[in-house]
Amino acid sequence: MGREEQQEEREVLDSIFPDEITDLSDSKYRVSIKLDVAEEGDGDDESPTILLQVTYPEAYPDEAPELELSTPPNCPKYDLFDLTEDKPRLLESLQPVVEENIGMAMIFTLISTIKDSAELIISERKQAVLAVNEANRAAVEEEENRKFHGTAVTRESFLKWRDDFQRELEETEKRKEAEREIEDKKRRVKVEERKLTGRELWEKGLVGKIDEDEDGDEIHEDMDQLKV
Protein backbone atom coordinates (compact mmCIF):
# COMPACT_ATOMS: atom_id res chain seq x y z
CA MET A 1 0.00 0.00 0.00
CA GLY A 2 2.88 2.38 0.78
CA ARG A 3 4.34 2.04 -2.71
CA GLU A 4 1.02 2.87 -4.36
CA GLU A 5 0.60 6.04 -2.29
CA GLN A 6 4.15 7.07 -3.13
CA GLN A 7 3.46 6.69 -6.86
CA GLU A 8 0.22 8.66 -6.60
CA GLU A 9 1.95 11.49 -4.74
CA ARG A 10 4.77 11.50 -7.25
CA GLU A 11 2.32 11.91 -10.15
CA VAL A 12 0.63 14.82 -8.40
CA LEU A 13 4.00 16.51 -7.78
CA ASP A 14 4.93 16.05 -11.45
CA SER A 15 1.81 17.94 -12.47
CA ILE A 16 2.54 20.76 -10.02
CA PHE A 17 6.31 20.99 -10.59
CA PRO A 18 6.90 19.67 -14.12
CA ASP A 19 10.22 21.50 -14.54
CA GLU A 20 11.43 21.46 -10.95
CA ILE A 21 11.59 17.71 -10.20
CA THR A 22 14.53 15.47 -11.10
CA ASP A 23 14.34 11.72 -10.54
CA LEU A 24 17.37 10.16 -8.86
CA SER A 25 15.92 6.65 -8.41
CA ASP A 26 12.56 4.90 -8.01
CA SER A 27 12.29 6.18 -4.45
CA LYS A 28 14.44 9.28 -4.58
CA TYR A 29 14.02 12.62 -6.34
CA ARG A 30 15.05 16.23 -6.04
CA VAL A 31 12.81 19.31 -6.12
CA SER A 32 14.14 22.77 -7.01
CA ILE A 33 12.48 25.46 -4.87
CA LYS A 34 12.92 29.01 -6.13
CA LEU A 35 12.27 31.69 -3.53
CA ASP A 36 10.15 34.74 -4.35
CA VAL A 37 12.33 37.44 -2.84
CA ALA A 38 13.65 39.44 -5.80
CA GLU A 39 13.10 43.18 -5.48
CA GLU A 40 11.27 45.04 -8.21
CA GLY A 41 13.64 45.56 -11.11
CA ASP A 42 16.00 42.74 -10.10
CA GLY A 43 16.77 39.84 -12.40
CA ASP A 44 15.67 36.27 -11.72
CA ASP A 45 19.24 35.32 -10.84
CA GLU A 46 18.94 37.43 -7.70
CA SER A 47 16.49 34.99 -6.10
CA PRO A 48 18.10 32.06 -4.24
CA THR A 49 17.15 28.45 -4.98
CA ILE A 50 16.98 25.55 -2.53
CA LEU A 51 17.23 21.92 -3.55
CA LEU A 52 15.10 19.48 -1.52
CA GLN A 53 16.09 15.84 -1.91
CA VAL A 54 13.35 13.41 -0.89
CA THR A 55 13.89 9.69 -0.22
CA TYR A 56 10.86 7.51 0.43
CA PRO A 57 11.32 4.80 3.05
CA GLU A 58 9.39 1.63 2.27
CA ALA A 59 6.65 2.43 4.79
CA TYR A 60 6.09 6.04 3.70
CA PRO A 61 3.71 7.83 4.39
CA ASP A 62 3.34 5.94 7.65
CA GLU A 63 7.00 6.72 8.20
CA ALA A 64 8.67 10.13 7.78
CA PRO A 65 10.57 10.69 4.51
CA GLU A 66 14.29 11.36 4.48
CA LEU A 67 14.98 14.98 3.61
CA GLU A 68 18.17 16.74 2.57
CA LEU A 69 18.67 20.44 1.71
CA SER A 70 21.34 21.85 -0.58
CA THR A 71 21.96 24.60 -3.11
CA PRO A 72 22.64 24.33 -6.86
CA PRO A 73 26.31 24.13 -7.90
CA ASN A 74 27.94 27.52 -8.56
CA CYS A 75 24.80 29.38 -7.52
CA PRO A 76 25.27 33.13 -6.92
CA LYS A 77 25.57 34.24 -3.33
CA TYR A 78 22.55 35.94 -1.83
CA ASP A 79 23.37 38.46 0.87
CA LEU A 80 20.36 37.77 3.06
CA PHE A 81 20.29 33.98 2.87
CA ASP A 82 22.95 31.34 3.44
CA LEU A 83 21.74 27.74 3.46
CA THR A 84 24.78 26.59 5.41
CA GLU A 85 23.77 28.93 8.21
CA ASP A 86 19.99 28.64 7.83
CA LYS A 87 19.60 24.90 7.23
CA PRO A 88 19.05 24.00 10.93
CA ARG A 89 16.20 26.51 11.20
CA LEU A 90 14.57 25.23 8.01
CA LEU A 91 14.77 21.58 9.07
CA GLU A 92 13.39 22.52 12.48
CA SER A 93 10.38 24.16 10.80
CA LEU A 94 9.66 20.87 9.01
CA GLN A 95 9.54 18.72 12.12
CA PRO A 96 6.02 19.61 13.34
CA VAL A 97 4.69 19.39 9.76
CA VAL A 98 6.03 15.84 9.42
CA GLU A 99 4.55 14.81 12.76
CA GLU A 100 1.13 16.25 11.87
CA ASN A 101 1.01 14.53 8.48
CA ILE A 102 2.19 11.01 9.30
CA GLY A 103 -0.04 8.59 7.37
CA MET A 104 -0.72 11.15 4.59
CA ALA A 105 1.11 12.42 1.53
CA MET A 106 3.12 15.38 2.83
CA ILE A 107 5.82 16.36 0.32
CA PHE A 108 3.90 19.27 -1.21
CA THR A 109 3.24 20.62 2.31
CA LEU A 110 6.92 20.22 3.15
CA ILE A 111 7.97 22.08 0.00
CA SER A 112 5.59 24.94 0.85
CA THR A 113 6.89 25.05 4.42
CA ILE A 114 10.53 25.24 3.29
CA LYS A 115 9.71 28.02 0.83
CA ASP A 116 7.72 30.02 3.37
CA SER A 117 10.32 29.57 6.12
CA ALA A 118 13.22 30.61 3.87
CA GLU A 119 11.35 33.67 2.61
CA LEU A 120 10.48 34.59 6.20
CA ILE A 121 14.17 34.46 7.15
CA ILE A 122 15.03 36.78 4.27
CA SER A 123 12.14 39.11 5.11
CA GLU A 124 13.29 39.35 8.73
CA ARG A 125 16.81 40.23 7.62
CA LYS A 126 15.51 42.84 5.21
CA GLN A 127 13.56 44.43 8.03
CA ALA A 128 16.65 44.37 10.23
CA VAL A 129 18.67 46.12 7.52
CA LEU A 130 15.93 48.71 7.07
CA ALA A 131 15.80 49.26 10.83
CA VAL A 132 19.56 49.84 10.98
CA ASN A 133 19.40 52.22 8.03
CA GLU A 134 16.50 54.09 9.61
CA ALA A 135 18.36 54.33 12.92
CA ASN A 136 21.42 55.70 11.12
CA ARG A 137 19.27 58.18 9.20
CA ALA A 138 17.55 59.29 12.41
CA ALA A 139 20.93 59.73 14.11
CA VAL A 140 22.19 61.89 11.24
CA GLU A 141 18.97 63.94 11.26
CA GLU A 142 19.19 64.40 15.03
CA GLU A 143 22.78 65.61 14.70
CA GLU A 144 21.76 68.07 11.98
CA ASN A 145 18.88 69.33 14.12
CA ARG A 146 21.25 69.75 17.06
CA LYS A 147 23.53 71.89 14.90
CA PHE A 148 20.54 73.92 13.68
CA HIS A 149 18.93 74.52 17.08
CA GLY A 150 22.16 74.89 19.02
CA THR A 151 22.76 73.97 22.64
CA ALA A 152 19.73 73.81 24.92
CA VAL A 153 19.48 76.81 27.28
CA THR A 154 19.66 76.03 30.99
CA ARG A 155 19.49 78.37 33.97
CA GLU A 156 23.24 78.12 34.46
CA SER A 157 24.04 78.75 30.79
CA PHE A 158 21.64 81.72 30.70
CA LEU A 159 23.19 83.33 33.79
CA LYS A 160 26.65 82.87 32.36
CA TRP A 161 25.55 84.40 29.05
CA ARG A 162 23.95 87.36 30.87
CA ASP A 163 27.09 88.06 32.93
CA ASP A 164 29.29 87.82 29.86
CA PHE A 165 26.97 90.10 27.91
CA GLN A 166 26.84 92.75 30.66
CA ARG A 167 30.61 92.63 31.07
CA GLU A 168 31.01 93.06 27.31
CA LEU A 169 28.65 96.07 27.36
CA GLU A 170 30.61 97.69 30.19
CA GLU A 171 33.91 97.16 28.42
CA THR A 172 32.46 98.60 25.21
CA GLU A 173 31.16 101.70 27.07
CA LYS A 174 34.51 102.25 28.77
CA ARG A 175 36.29 101.99 25.46
CA LYS A 176 33.93 104.51 23.85
CA GLU A 177 34.34 106.93 26.79
CA ALA A 178 38.12 106.71 26.51
CA GLU A 179 37.87 107.39 22.80
CA ARG A 180 35.65 110.44 23.45
CA GLU A 181 38.11 111.85 25.97
CA ILE A 182 40.96 111.45 23.51
CA GLU A 183 38.97 113.27 20.80
CA ASP A 184 38.08 116.10 23.23
CA LYS A 185 41.74 116.59 24.14
CA LYS A 186 42.67 116.65 20.47
CA ARG A 187 40.06 119.37 19.79
CA ARG A 188 41.23 121.51 22.73
CA VAL A 189 44.82 121.27 21.59
CA LYS A 190 43.85 122.38 18.11
CA VAL A 191 41.93 125.37 19.50
CA GLU A 192 44.86 126.44 21.69
CA GLU A 193 47.30 126.04 18.85
CA ARG A 194 45.14 128.13 16.55
CA LYS A 195 46.11 131.88 17.04
CA LEU A 196 44.96 134.80 14.89
CA THR A 197 47.60 136.84 13.05
CA GLY A 198 47.67 140.67 13.17
CA ARG A 199 46.12 140.87 9.75
CA GLU A 200 43.33 138.47 10.80
CA LEU A 201 42.66 140.58 13.90
CA TRP A 202 42.52 143.75 11.78
CA GLU A 203 40.25 142.11 9.17
CA LYS A 204 37.87 140.97 11.87
CA GLY A 205 37.80 144.52 13.39
CA LEU A 206 39.24 143.35 16.65
CA VAL A 207 42.35 145.63 16.76
CA GLY A 208 40.53 148.87 17.72
CA LYS A 209 38.37 147.08 20.22
CA ILE A 210 41.36 145.61 21.98
CA ASP A 211 42.98 149.10 22.27
CA GLU A 212 39.81 150.61 23.70
CA ASP A 213 39.50 147.82 26.20
CA GLU A 214 43.09 148.34 27.30
CA ASP A 215 42.60 152.18 27.69
CA GLY A 216 39.48 151.62 29.74
CA ASP A 217 41.28 149.29 32.02
CA GLU A 218 44.07 151.87 32.63
CA ILE A 219 41.55 154.65 33.56
CA HIS A 220 39.89 152.39 36.09
CA GLU A 221 43.22 151.54 37.61
CA ASP A 222 44.13 155.32 37.97
CA MET A 223 40.80 156.09 39.65
CA ASP A 224 41.35 153.30 42.11
CA GLN A 225 44.81 154.72 43.01
CA LEU A 226 43.37 158.28 43.60
CA LYS A 227 40.75 156.92 45.94
CA VAL A 228 43.37 155.27 48.07
ZICORBEL-V683041 format. One record per backbone hydrogen bond with DSSP energy under -1.0 kcal/mol. NH is the residue of the N-H (numbers start at 1). CO is the residue of the C=O. E is the energy in kcal/mol with one decimal. If there is no record, write none. Layout:
# ZICORBEL-V683041
nh=NH co=CO e=E
nh=NH co=CO e=E
This chain:
# ZICORBEL-V683041
nh=5 co=1 e=-1.9
nh=6 co=2 e=-2.1
nh=7 co=3 e=-2.2
nh=8 co=4 e=-2.3
nh=9 co=5 e=-2.5
nh=10 co=6 e=-2.3
nh=11 co=7 e=-2.1
nh=12 co=8 e=-1.9
nh=13 co=9 e=-2.5
nh=14 co=10 e=-2.0
nh=15 co=11 e=-1.5
nh=16 co=12 e=-1.5
nh=17 co=13 e=-3.4
nh=21 co=17 e=-1.1
nh=22 co=30 e=-2.7
nh=24 co=28 e=-2.6
nh=25 co=28 e=-2.2
nh=29 co=54 e=-2.1
nh=30 co=22 e=-2.7
nh=31 co=52 e=-2.9
nh=32 co=20 e=-2.2
nh=33 co=50 e=-3.4
nh=35 co=48 e=-2.3
nh=37 co=35 e=-1.3
nh=42 co=39 e=-2.3
nh=46 co=43 e=-1.6
nh=47 co=44 e=-1.6
nh=50 co=33 e=-2.8
nh=51 co=70 e=-3.4
nh=52 co=31 e=-2.9
nh=53 co=68 e=-3.1
nh=54 co=29 e=-2.9
nh=55 co=66 e=-2.1
nh=56 co=27 e=-2.9
nh=60 co=57 e=-1.6
nh=62 co=59 e=-2.2
nh=66 co=55 e=-2.6
nh=68 co=53 e=-1.8
nh=70 co=51 e=-2.0
nh=75 co=72 e=-1.4
nh=81 co=78 e=-1.4
nh=86 co=82 e=-2.9
nh=87 co=83 e=-2.2
nh=90 co=86 e=-2.0
nh=91 co=87 e=-2.8
nh=92 co=88 e=-2.1
nh=93 co=89 e=-1.7
nh=98 co=94 e=-2.5
nh=99 co=95 e=-2.2
nh=100 co=96 e=-2.0
nh=101 co=97 e=-1.3
nh=103 co=61 e=-3.1
nh=104 co=101 e=-2.3
nh=110 co=106 e=-2.3
nh=111 co=107 e=-2.8
nh=112 co=108 e=-2.4
nh=113 co=109 e=-2.2
nh=114 co=110 e=-2.5
nh=115 co=111 e=-2.4
nh=116 co=112 e=-2.7
nh=117 co=113 e=-2.7
nh=118 co=114 e=-2.6
nh=119 co=115 e=-2.4
nh=120 co=116 e=-2.0
nh=121 co=117 e=-2.1
nh=122 co=118 e=-2.0
nh=123 co=119 e=-2.5
nh=124 co=120 e=-2.6
nh=125 co=121 e=-2.0
nh=126 co=122 e=-2.4
nh=127 co=123 e=-2.4
nh=128 co=124 e=-2.0
nh=129 co=125 e=-2.4
nh=130 co=126 e=-2.6
nh=131 co=127 e=-2.5
nh=132 co=128 e=-2.3
nh=133 co=129 e=-2.6
nh=134 co=130 e=-2.7
nh=135 co=131 e=-2.5
nh=136 co=132 e=-2.5
nh=137 co=133 e=-2.5
nh=138 co=134 e=-2.8
nh=139 co=135 e=-2.2
nh=140 co=136 e=-2.3
nh=141 co=137 e=-2.6
nh=142 co=138 e=-2.7
nh=143 co=139 e=-2.1
nh=144 co=140 e=-2.3
nh=145 co=141 e=-2.6
nh=146 co=142 e=-2.3
nh=147 co=143 e=-2.0
nh=148 co=144 e=-2.1
nh=149 co=145 e=-3.1
nh=150 co=146 e=-1.8
nh=158 co=154 e=-2.5
nh=159 co=155 e=-2.4
nh=160 co=156 e=-2.2
nh=161 co=157 e=-2.2
nh=162 co=158 e=-2.7
nh=163 co=159 e=-2.4
nh=164 co=160 e=-2.5
nh=165 co=161 e=-2.5
nh=166 co=162 e=-2.8
nh=167 co=163 e=-2.5
nh=168 co=164 e=-2.1
nh=169 co=165 e=-2.2
nh=170 co=166 e=-2.5
nh=171 co=167 e=-2.3
nh=172 co=168 e=-2.1
nh=173 co=169 e=-2.5
nh=174 co=170 e=-2.5
nh=175 co=171 e=-2.1
nh=176 co=172 e=-2.1
nh=177 co=173 e=-2.5
nh=178 co=174 e=-2.4
nh=179 co=175 e=-2.0
nh=180 co=176 e=-2.3
nh=181 co=177 e=-2.3
nh=182 co=178 e=-2.1
nh=183 co=179 e=-2.0
nh=184 co=180 e=-2.5
nh=185 co=181 e=-2.3
nh=186 co=182 e=-2.0
nh=187 co=183 e=-2.1
nh=188 co=184 e=-2.4
nh=189 co=185 e=-2.4
nh=190 co=186 e=-1.7
nh=191 co=187 e=-2.0
nh=192 co=188 e=-2.5
nh=193 co=189 e=-2.2
nh=194 co=190 e=-1.2
nh=201 co=197 e=-2.4
nh=202 co=198 e=-2.4
nh=203 co=199 e=-2.9
nh=204 co=200 e=-1.8
nh=205 co=202 e=-1.3
nh=206 co=201 e=-2.8
nh=210 co=206 e=-1.7
nh=211 co=207 e=-1.7
nh=212 co=208 e=-2.4
nh=213 co=209 e=-2.2
nh=214 co=210 e=-2.0
nh=215 co=211 e=-2.4
nh=216 co=212 e=-2.5
nh=217 co=213 e=-1.7
nh=218 co=214 e=-1.7
nh=219 co=215 e=-2.1
nh=220 co=216 e=-1.9
nh=221 co=217 e=-1.7
nh=222 co=218 e=-2.1
nh=223 co=219 e=-2.3
nh=224 co=220 e=-1.9
nh=225 co=221 e=-1.6
nh=226 co=222 e=-2.1
nh=227 co=223 e=-1.9
nh=228 co=224 e=-1.1
